[in-house]
Amino acid sequence: MSHLAIQLGLSSLWAFLVSLFAVPSIIYIAHLKNMLDTPNVRTVHESLTPRLGGVAVFAGFMSALTIFADLSNGIQQLLAGCIVLFFVGLKDDLVNISVAKKFVGQLLATGVVMIMADVRITSFQGILGIHELPIGISYAFTFFAIVGITNAINLIDGLDGLAGTIVLIIVSTFGYYFYQYGGPSFQNYVYVSVCVIGGMLGFLRYNFHKASIFMGDTGSLVCGFIVSILAIQFIEMGLKVGQPFGASAPSVAAGILFVPLFDTLRVFIVRMMAGRSPFSPDKNHVHHRILAMGFQQISTVLLLGLLNLIVILFVINFSQLGNTILIAGLVAFSLLLSVFLGVYHSRTARQRVAS
């Protein structure tokens, strides 16, 4: 086994153990100090549950990464951004904060990574005939991408084990390609992936149905931020290394992030069509729709995980078709899925009224 593989195994194991042993203490303290999430109209859980699981994931991830990884190529700045979002999420989990304050935190974290480490999307690689982006547009689009993906992961955190499972699938996929093709500029991002995987596995042990702890914003904001940076570096790797998907990297990245992106765009569009704010909470997420069909929580999580895996396999196997066809395929599939969820929803609603 190579030296790198041993290092990666150790860092993942470290993150896993830290997270695994931290969670029971967090649950104990949360119950002791009454820092619990109360069930409401929007949530699916029925009992008082601590929502500080992200603290354990972050502790495992952070300690493993700083001990084992080479912090060059922007990883140091990624960590700084994670620390900012960790405290924003922590405050939100303890004493709800406004959307504006959350946004300021995301602005700071994104600024650190974009300006200090120059992590940004520099080219559309031929999408809509656009290649190299002017620097201003590059910064604006990168900011939009990071905030969008961070919030997409945050929004999908609605069922026991759902956000964790989706994050595991996405991060593992990116990690594999950084390991295989990263080279000197991108290979150390595989450490970010394995540290998240370790921390998340330790946490998921307590988070599957019935969860004794939730990830909370502490975890979902940090994980969303990490996923967004991995996606951007994956796209840039396609441009600079030419591997593994070359110019198709943007559409492959969109496919890897399919479930959170589809869910967020769909809910925003549905809310705006109903004349509401896209940020007004409701029970219209894709996981709520699947639960309404009569699925259990665990089967809903496995179904969405499977859906994400199928889309990942599709974009990877058909990457040679190029961005335009792949993105058109993803959009068409999303529309079909939305129509199916909408039709099924109205049918179950009618049946409920009839009964």
Backbone torsions as a table, in degrees:
resi	resn	phi	psi	omega
1	MET	NA	142.4	-177.5
2	SER	-74.2	160.6	178.1
3	HIS	-58.2	-40.3	-178.5
4	LEU	-62.7	-44.1	-178.1
5	ALA	-62.2	-39.8	179.2
6	ILE	-64.6	-45.6	178.4
7	GLN	-57.6	-43.8	-178.5
8	LEU	-65.1	-43.0	178.9
9	GLY	-60.6	-44.0	-179.1
10	LEU	-65.3	-43.0	-177.1
11	SER	-66.8	-37.7	178.6
12	SER	-66.7	-42.7	179.6
13	LEU	-62.8	-42.5	179.3
14	TRP	-59.3	-50.4	-179.0
15	ALA	-60.5	-40.4	-179.2
16	PHE	-62.1	-48.6	-176.4
17	LEU	-67.3	-42.3	179.2
18	VAL	-59.0	-47.5	-177.9
19	SER	-64.3	-46.2	-177.3
20	LEU	-59.1	-41.6	-177.0
21	PHE	-86.0	-17.6	179.7
22	ALA	-78.9	-34.3	-172.8
23	VAL	-58.0	-49.3	-179.1
24	PRO	-56.7	-38.4	178.7
25	SER	-65.3	-40.5	179.9
26	ILE	-64.4	-42.4	178.9
27	ILE	-60.8	-44.6	-178.2
28	TYR	-60.9	-49.0	-177.8
29	ILE	-65.3	-40.4	-179.2
30	ALA	-61.2	-41.3	178.3
31	HIS	-69.3	-38.6	-178.6
32	LEU	-62.6	-44.0	-176.0
33	LYS	-95.4	5.4	179.1
34	ASN	59.2	39.9	177.5
35	MET	-95.7	72.6	-171.1
36	LEU	-120.9	153.6	179.2
37	ASP	-89.8	120.2	-178.8
38	THR	-85.2	132.8	177.5
39	PRO	-61.2	141.9	175.8
40	ASN	-138.4	-172.2	-175.7
41	VAL	-56.1	-34.8	-170.3
42	ARG	-86.4	-26.6	-172.7
43	THR	-85.3	163.5	-177.2
44	VAL	-100.7	-24.2	-176.8
45	HIS	-75.6	158.4	-173.3
46	GLU	-114.5	-12.6	-177.1
47	SER	-122.1	164.3	177.8
48	LEU	-64.7	125.3	-175.3
49	THR	-135.5	135.3	175.7
50	PRO	-64.9	147.4	178.2
51	ARG	-126.9	44.4	-179.4
52	LEU	-113.6	24.5	-178.2
53	GLY	-60.4	-27.3	179.2
54	GLY	-60.6	-25.8	179.0
55	VAL	-61.6	-41.8	-179.5
56	ALA	-68.6	-43.9	179.6
57	VAL	-60.4	-45.6	-178.0
58	PHE	-64.4	-41.6	-179.9
59	ALA	-62.1	-44.5	179.5
60	GLY	-65.6	-47.3	-178.3
61	PHE	-61.3	-51.6	-174.3
62	MET	-62.6	-47.9	-176.0
63	SER	-67.1	-43.6	-179.0
64	ALA	-62.9	-42.9	-176.5
65	LEU	-65.6	-43.3	-177.7
66	THR	-71.3	-27.9	-179.9
67	ILE	-78.1	-46.2	-167.7
68	PHE	-100.8	-26.1	-167.2
69	ALA	-92.9	156.9	169.9
70	ASP	-84.0	120.7	-170.5
71	LEU	-90.8	19.5	179.3
72	SER	-83.1	-173.9	178.7
73	ASN	58.1	27.5	174.4
74	GLY	97.0	-1.7	-178.5
75	ILE	-71.7	-33.6	177.5
76	GLN	-60.2	-44.0	179.9
77	GLN	-69.9	-34.3	175.4
78	LEU	-59.2	-43.5	178.7
79	LEU	-62.5	-42.4	179.0
80	ALA	-60.0	-44.0	178.0
81	GLY	-62.1	-40.0	178.7
82	CYS	-61.8	-39.4	-179.0
83	ILE	-64.2	-43.6	178.4
84	VAL	-58.3	-49.6	-176.4
85	LEU	-69.9	-29.6	177.4
86	PHE	-59.7	-45.7	-178.1
87	PHE	-73.1	-33.3	174.8
88	VAL	-62.0	-48.4	-179.3
89	GLY	-64.0	-40.1	-179.1
90	LEU	-61.6	-45.7	179.8
91	LYS	-62.9	-39.9	-179.3
92	ASP	-65.4	-36.9	179.9
93	ASP	-70.6	-29.2	-177.8
94	LEU	-88.7	-47.4	-178.9
95	VAL	-139.6	91.3	-173.0
96	ASN	-29.7	131.2	177.7
97	ILE	-114.0	162.1	-175.3
98	SER	-72.2	159.6	177.8
99	VAL	-59.2	-37.1	-178.2
100	ALA	-61.4	-43.4	-179.8
101	LYS	-66.6	-39.4	176.7
102	LYS	-60.1	-42.2	-177.8
103	PHE	-63.6	-40.2	178.4
104	VAL	-61.7	-42.1	177.0
105	GLY	-59.8	-44.3	179.3
106	GLN	-66.0	-36.7	177.7
107	LEU	-61.3	-45.4	179.0
108	LEU	-62.3	-49.7	-177.1
109	ALA	-61.2	-43.0	-179.2
110	THR	-66.9	-41.0	179.3
111	GLY	-59.5	-43.6	179.9
112	VAL	-57.7	-47.8	-176.0
113	VAL	-70.6	-42.0	-176.4
114	MET	-71.8	-46.2	-171.2
115	ILE	-85.1	-43.3	-176.8
116	MET	-77.3	-35.5	-174.8
117	ALA	-109.8	-4.5	-178.8
118	ASP	54.8	39.6	174.0
119	VAL	-88.4	108.8	-179.7
120	ARG	-158.4	162.7	176.4
121	ILE	-82.9	113.7	-173.4
122	THR	-95.7	-15.9	-176.0
123	SER	-151.2	146.3	174.6
124	PHE	-85.5	-2.7	176.3
125	GLN	50.9	41.4	172.7
126	GLY	94.1	-2.6	176.9
127	ILE	-67.6	130.0	-176.5
128	LEU	56.4	25.6	179.4
129	GLY	75.2	8.9	-178.4
130	ILE	-97.3	133.0	176.6
131	HIS	-112.5	-108.9	-179.5
132	GLU	-57.4	133.4	179.6
133	LEU	-98.1	140.2	172.1
134	PRO	-60.1	148.0	-170.4
135	ILE	-55.8	-40.4	-179.9
136	GLY	-62.5	-46.2	-180.0
137	ILE	-66.3	-37.6	178.7
138	SER	-59.1	-47.3	178.6
139	TYR	-63.3	-45.1	-177.4
140	ALA	-63.2	-44.6	-178.0
141	PHE	-67.4	-39.6	179.3
142	THR	-63.0	-43.2	179.0
143	PHE	-59.7	-45.1	179.5
144	PHE	-60.9	-42.7	-178.7
145	ALA	-64.8	-46.1	-177.3
146	ILE	-64.5	-48.0	-178.5
147	VAL	-64.8	-39.8	179.8
148	GLY	-62.8	-48.5	-178.1
149	ILE	-68.2	-40.5	179.1
150	THR	-57.8	-45.6	-178.8
151	ASN	-74.0	-27.8	177.2
152	ALA	-64.2	-42.2	177.8
153	ILE	-67.9	-38.2	179.3
154	ASN	-62.6	-39.8	-176.2
155	LEU	-74.3	-27.6	-175.7
156	ILE	-82.3	-4.3	-178.2
157	ASP	-79.0	66.0	-174.3
158	GLY	-119.0	-8.3	178.3
159	LEU	-129.9	159.7	177.7
160	ASP	-59.4	119.5	173.9
161	GLY	81.0	-1.2	-173.9
162	LEU	-71.7	-56.0	-178.3
163	ALA	-59.9	-41.3	-179.3
164	GLY	-60.5	-44.4	-178.9
165	THR	-64.4	-46.0	-178.7
166	ILE	-64.4	-43.4	178.6
167	VAL	-60.9	-42.5	178.7
168	LEU	-57.7	-46.6	-177.6
169	ILE	-62.9	-46.7	-176.3
170	ILE	-65.8	-48.6	-175.1
171	VAL	-66.9	-37.0	178.3
172	SER	-64.0	-40.7	-179.4
173	THR	-63.7	-50.2	178.8
174	PHE	-60.6	-44.3	-177.3
175	GLY	-57.2	-42.8	-179.8
176	TYR	-58.6	-44.5	-177.5
177	TYR	-73.1	-31.8	174.5
178	PHE	-65.7	-38.7	-179.1
179	TYR	-65.3	-44.8	-175.3
180	GLN	-75.6	-41.4	-168.1
181	TYR	-122.9	1.0	-170.2
182	GLY	-60.5	-38.2	-176.8
183	GLY	63.5	-171.3	-175.2
184	PRO	-61.8	-27.6	-174.9
185	SER	-83.1	-26.7	-171.5
186	PHE	-127.2	-11.1	-170.6
187	GLN	-64.6	-29.2	-178.3
188	ASN	-69.8	-9.1	174.7
189	TYR	-69.5	-16.2	176.2
190	VAL	-65.1	-27.7	176.1
191	TYR	-64.6	-40.9	178.2
192	VAL	-58.3	-45.1	-179.0
193	SER	-61.5	-50.5	-174.3
194	VAL	-69.5	-30.0	178.0
195	CYS	-69.5	-37.9	175.5
196	VAL	-65.8	-43.7	-179.0
197	ILE	-58.4	-47.8	180.0
198	GLY	-59.7	-51.3	-178.7
199	GLY	-60.5	-40.3	-176.7
200	MET	-70.8	-39.3	179.1
201	LEU	-63.2	-41.0	178.3
202	GLY	-61.0	-37.8	-178.6
203	PHE	-76.0	-40.3	-176.4
204	LEU	-62.5	-24.4	176.2
205	ARG	-54.2	-30.4	-178.7
206	TYR	-107.6	-3.4	-170.2
207	ASN	-104.9	-13.5	178.1
208	PHE	-72.0	161.6	-173.9
209	HIS	-59.1	132.9	-8.8
210	LYS	-84.5	125.5	-172.7
211	ALA	-71.8	136.2	174.1
212	SER	-93.4	-4.8	177.3
213	ILE	-158.1	149.6	175.2
214	PHE	-107.0	161.3	178.6
215	MET	-69.0	-39.1	-177.6
216	GLY	69.5	176.6	178.7
217	ASP	-67.3	-27.1	177.9
218	THR	-53.7	-44.8	-178.9
219	GLY	-83.3	-44.3	-171.9
220	SER	-69.3	-35.3	178.6
221	LEU	-68.3	-44.7	-179.6
222	VAL	-64.4	-45.8	-179.2
223	CYS	-64.9	-40.9	178.6
224	GLY	-61.8	-40.9	179.3
225	PHE	-64.0	-44.9	179.5
226	ILE	-62.1	-44.8	-179.9
227	VAL	-60.2	-41.1	-178.2
228	SER	-65.1	-40.4	179.4
229	ILE	-67.9	-40.2	177.7
230	LEU	-62.0	-40.1	-179.6
231	ALA	-63.7	-43.8	-179.4
232	ILE	-64.7	-43.5	-179.9
233	GLN	-67.3	-32.3	177.2
234	PHE	-64.7	-42.7	178.9
235	ILE	-65.6	-43.2	179.5
236	GLU	-66.0	-34.2	178.4
237	MET	-62.6	-39.2	177.1
238	GLY	-59.5	-36.6	-177.9
239	LEU	-76.2	-45.7	-170.5
240	LYS	-88.6	-35.7	-179.2
241	VAL	-94.6	-24.7	-178.7
242	GLY	78.2	1.9	-178.1
243	GLN	-121.4	159.0	-14.6
244	PRO	-85.4	-13.2	-174.3
245	PHE	-118.1	3.8	177.7
246	GLY	53.1	-128.3	-175.2
247	ALA	-71.0	-13.0	179.2
248	SER	-83.3	-0.3	-175.7
249	ALA	-52.7	-41.2	-179.4
250	PRO	-60.2	-43.6	-178.1
251	SER	-73.2	-32.3	176.2
252	VAL	-64.8	-42.2	178.3
253	ALA	-60.8	-41.5	178.8
254	ALA	-62.3	-38.0	178.3
255	GLY	-67.5	-39.0	179.7
256	ILE	-63.7	-34.0	-178.6
257	LEU	-94.1	21.0	-166.8
258	PHE	-55.9	-54.0	-172.2
259	VAL	-60.5	-51.8	178.9
260	PRO	-62.7	-39.2	-179.2
261	LEU	-67.3	-45.0	-179.8
262	PHE	-60.3	-47.3	-177.4
263	ASP	-60.3	-48.7	-176.3
264	THR	-64.7	-48.1	-179.1
265	LEU	-62.5	-41.5	-178.4
266	ARG	-63.2	-47.9	-178.6
267	VAL	-64.2	-41.0	179.8
268	PHE	-60.4	-45.3	-178.2
269	ILE	-65.6	-45.0	-179.5
270	VAL	-60.1	-43.3	-179.0
271	ARG	-65.3	-43.2	-178.2
272	MET	-68.4	-35.3	177.3
273	MET	-65.6	-29.3	178.5
274	ALA	-84.7	3.0	177.6
275	GLY	78.5	19.4	179.0
276	ARG	-106.7	168.5	175.2
277	SER	-67.8	139.7	179.1
278	PRO	-62.6	-16.0	-177.3
279	PHE	-98.4	1.5	-178.6
280	SER	-76.4	123.5	-174.6
281	PRO	-67.7	146.0	176.0
282	ASP	-156.3	-176.2	179.0
283	LYS	-105.8	51.4	-175.1
284	ASN	-113.8	8.2	-179.2
285	HIS	-68.3	163.5	-175.9
286	VAL	-61.6	-35.3	179.8
287	HIS	-70.5	-31.9	175.4
288	HIS	-66.3	-40.0	-179.4
289	ARG	-63.7	-41.8	-178.4
290	ILE	-68.9	-39.7	176.3
291	LEU	-59.8	-39.4	-179.0
292	ALA	-64.5	-21.5	177.6
293	MET	-77.1	-7.3	177.8
294	GLY	106.2	6.2	177.7
295	PHE	-77.2	152.9	174.1
296	GLN	-79.7	167.4	-180.0
297	GLN	-59.1	-48.0	-175.4
298	ILE	-63.9	-42.9	-178.5
299	SER	-67.5	-31.6	176.8
300	THR	-64.2	-44.9	179.3
301	VAL	-62.2	-45.1	-178.9
302	LEU	-66.3	-37.0	179.6
303	LEU	-63.6	-45.4	-179.8
304	LEU	-69.0	-36.8	175.6
305	GLY	-61.6	-43.9	179.5
306	LEU	-63.9	-42.4	177.9
307	LEU	-57.6	-45.9	-180.0
308	ASN	-62.6	-41.9	179.2
309	LEU	-62.3	-41.7	-179.0
310	ILE	-62.8	-43.7	-179.8
311	VAL	-65.6	-39.1	178.2
312	ILE	-60.6	-46.7	179.9
313	LEU	-62.3	-38.1	179.0
314	PHE	-61.7	-52.4	-175.0
315	VAL	-67.7	-32.5	-179.5
316	ILE	-69.8	-43.5	-176.8
317	ASN	-73.3	-24.5	-178.1
318	PHE	-112.2	22.2	-176.2
319	SER	-60.6	-26.8	-178.0
320	GLN	-68.6	-11.3	178.8
321	LEU	-71.0	-17.6	178.6
322	GLY	91.4	164.7	-173.5
323	ASN	-58.2	-47.7	-171.1
324	THR	-60.2	-49.0	-177.5
325	ILE	-67.0	-41.8	-179.0
326	LEU	-62.7	-45.8	-178.5
327	ILE	-66.2	-39.7	176.9
328	ALA	-60.5	-41.6	178.4
329	GLY	-62.4	-44.3	179.8
330	LEU	-64.0	-41.0	180.0
331	VAL	-65.3	-44.3	-179.9
332	ALA	-61.4	-44.1	179.5
333	PHE	-62.8	-41.1	179.2
334	SER	-61.8	-42.5	-179.8
335	LEU	-63.8	-44.2	178.2
336	LEU	-58.9	-45.9	-178.8
337	LEU	-62.3	-42.3	179.8
338	SER	-63.3	-43.9	179.6
339	VAL	-61.8	-45.1	180.0
340	PHE	-59.8	-47.1	179.8
341	LEU	-63.6	-40.5	-179.8
342	GLY	-65.9	-47.4	-178.9
343	VAL	-62.9	-46.7	-178.1
344	TYR	-62.5	-39.0	-179.1
345	HIS	-62.0	-46.7	-177.3
346	SER	-67.8	-33.0	178.4
347	ARG	-65.9	-47.3	-179.4
348	THR	-64.9	-36.2	179.0
349	ALA	-63.0	-43.8	179.5
350	ARG	-62.8	-42.7	179.9
351	GLN	-61.5	-40.2	-178.2
352	ARG	-63.5	-44.3	179.6
353	VAL	-62.4	-43.6	-178.8
354	ALA	-61.8	-42.6	-177.9
355	SER	-73.0	NA	NA
